[in-house]
Amino acid sequence: MAQASPSLSGCLAPSLALPLPGFLGRPDRRNLAGAALLTFLSVEPLVARGSRPHAVLIAWTVHASSSLQIILWVAATAAVVAFAAARWWPATEDSAAAASAFTPTFALADSEGRIRTTDEFRGKFLLVFFGFTSCPDVCPTTLSEVAQVMDDLGSEAGSVQPIFISIDPERDRRLGLTDYTKAFHPAILGLAGSEAETQVAAASFKIFYEREADTTSPDGYTMAHSPGLYLIGPDGAWLRQFTYGTPAAEILSDLQSRL
């Protein structure tokens, strides 16, 4: 199965400090959704361990004349620019080629057992996220941002359909997938198919997921998965991926530029 982005084991991101909904410091409805989620999960609030990485500043001290310092500085800058060009230009071309051939699809059941497909949402933008209800931080953080986007879209919200696809369908159906998604926003549609159907959907979105042993979990396992949020256009074409931690304001701005 192709891996489109780095996965996070158990949805823990050691280098990030992103709180659960209800602790985001915004005086909006998401805080109430976060409280409902914590009640639904019946756990203590958790946050990702660690803190945001900071840029490392490396100081060069050149024991030479000021002229030599300038020459060395110019040479070093030129080397960095040349390296960056060689490193990123081919990657950009490869990414563009991959995007042009990217046709994501799914056919998964909703809470009523009705099979929902990408085709039925033609004409709308889709915000698609793969996760699981027992996720302690990445999934609820991302869904909170999606909820804020839907609130901020106002009258344009009807043009966007947020979708949460379970990568742990059997357990999520038992725990109550719909209750989980509605705790964030009523517009978020939760889907959970069979394991085979989930694998097909994940492969079409080029995301990675797998079950991992976890002795601290009541069921003895957790899930590792790619944490991106995918934007699909009204024609069903892939538009972009929002990396984990992208703020709601940035997602909103992107959507509004397309609506």
N, C-alpha and C positions, 0 to 999 in steps of 0.2 A: 504494500500500500504506500503510495507516494506521500512524502511528508512535506507540506507546504510551508510550515513554520515550526519553530521549536516547540516541543511539548512541555507541559508542566506536570510533574508527578503529583497526583493527589490535589491538583489545582493549587499547589503552593508555589509562590514565587519568592524565594529567599531574598532577592535583591530589591524587592519592591515593598513599600509600606502603604497598601491601599485598604482602607477600612470597609467593613460591611455596610450595606444600606442601613440607614438609621444613625450612622456615625460619620456621615460625609459633611456635616456642618452646613447644609443648605436648608433653609426654612421652606421646604416644599413637601409635596405629597409622598416623595420617595422615602422620607424618613418614616412615615407611617407604614409604607410597604415593607421597609426593613424590619420594623417591629413585628409585623405580621409574619414575616419569613422566619424570624428567630423563634416565634411561638410555634410555627409549623415544624421547624426542625428540632425544637426542644433541646437546644444546645446553648452553651455560653458563646457570646460573640467572639469570633476569631478574626485575626488580621494576618496578612502575609508577614512572614518574619523578615527582619532586617530593615534596611532603609534604602532610599533611592541612591544609585551610584552617583558620585560626583566626578567631574572631570579631574584628571590627574595633571597637575601642572609640573612640567619638567623644566628646570632652569639650567641653561647652559652658561658656564662661565669660561670665556675664552681669554686666556692670559696672553694677549697680544695687543698690537696697536689698534686704535679705533678703525683704521682703514681695513685691517685684516679682519676685524670683527664684522664689518659690513660685507666684505667679500664672502666670508663664511656663511653669513646669514642669508645672502642672496642665493648662494649655491645650495644651501639646505632647503630653502623654500622651493627652488626649482625642482629639486629631487622629490620633494613631497608631492608637488603638483603632478609631476610625471608619473609617479607611482600610483596616485589616485586615478589618473586618467586610464592607465593600463588596467587597473583593478576594476573600475566601475563601468566603463563604457561597454566592454563585452557583456557584462552582467545585465546592463540595461537592455541591450539588444536581445539577449536570451529571454529576459522577463517579458518583453513585448511579444516575442514569438510565442511564448507559453500562454500569455493572456489571450492571444487571438484564437487559440485552440481550446480555450477553457469553456466548457458547456456544462455547468452544474445542473443536476436534476435530483429529485427525490420523489418517492411515492410511499408515504408513511401514514399510519393511522392517527387520528386525533382521539380525544377522550371518549368520544361516542362510537369509536370503531370505524368511522368514515375515512376512506383513503384520500388523502390530500396530496396533490401533485403540483409541480412547478407550473404546469400549463394553466391551471385554474387561476393563477395569480397574475397572468399576463395583463399588462396595463398598469401594474403597480410596481413600485420599488420594493425589494425585499431586503430586510436586514436579518441575516441568518447566522445563528450561533450554535455550535455543538457543545453540549455539556451534560452535567448530571446533577440531580437534586441534592446529593450529599456533598457536593463540592463546597469547601469551607470559605473560599475567598474569590478566586478568579471568576467563576460563573455568576455569583450574586453581584460582584462589582460591575461586570460587563452588563448584566441585565438592568442594573440601576441606571447606568448611563443610557441604555436604550430607552428605559422608561422616561428619563428626563427629556430625551430627544422627542419622544412622542408627545409629551406635554407641551414642549416649546414649539412644536410644529403648528399647534393651534388648528385652524381650519384646513390646513394642508395635510393633517395627519391621515386622512382617508386615502391618500395617495401612497402610503407606506404601510407594509405589513411586516411586523417583526415576528420571527419564527425561532423557536428554541427546539433543536433536535436532540433527543436523548441518545447518549452513547452507552447508557446503562438501562435499556428499556424495561427489562423485567422488574428490576428493583424500583425504578421510577414509577411504573404503573402501580406498584403495590403501595408506594409512599404517597402517591397522589400528585401526578405531574401537573394537572390543571390548577390545583390549589397553589402549587409552587409558583407557576408563571403568573397567575392572577395576583399573587401577593406583591408583584412588582408593578404590573400594569395590565388592565383588562384586555388590551389589544394584542398582547403577546400570545401567540398560538403555540402550544406545546404539542410536539409530535413524537410518537414512540412506536416504531415498527418492530418486526422480528429482528433477530441478530443479523440474518442475511440481508434484509432490506436496509438495515442501518449501515452495514459494510458497503453496500452499493452506493448509498448516498454519500458516505464519507469519501469513498474513492472518487466520485464525480466532483467533489469539492476539493479534492487533493489534501485532505486533512488526515492526521494520524491520531489513533487512539488505541489504548490497550488496557487490560485489567492488570493490576499489580497487587501483590499480597500486602496487607496492612493489618498487623496484629492489634492496632488501636481501634480499628473499625468494628462495629457490632457484627457486620457480615464477613469480616476477615479480609476485605479487599477494598481498594480504591481504584480510581481511574486516572490514567495519564492521557493528555490530549493536546492537540494544537489549540491555542487560545484565541485565534483571530475571529473577528466579526466580519462577515462577508456582505458586500452590497451587490445586489443583482438588479439589473435594469428592467424596465417594463417589457422589453422584448425577450427577456429570459437570459440575456447575455451577462457574463461576469463583468463588473465594473472596477471593483477594487477591494482590498482587504484592509480593515482598520486593525492595527496591531493592538495587543493587550495594553490597556492603560490610556488609550486615546480618549480624551475628554469629550463629554457630550456636546460641548460648544463646537468642537471641530467637526464632529459627525453631522451636527445640525447644519453648519455652514456648507458642508459638501452637498448635503441633500438639497438645501434651498437653492444652490446654484444650478441644480439639475431639474427642479420642479417647474 
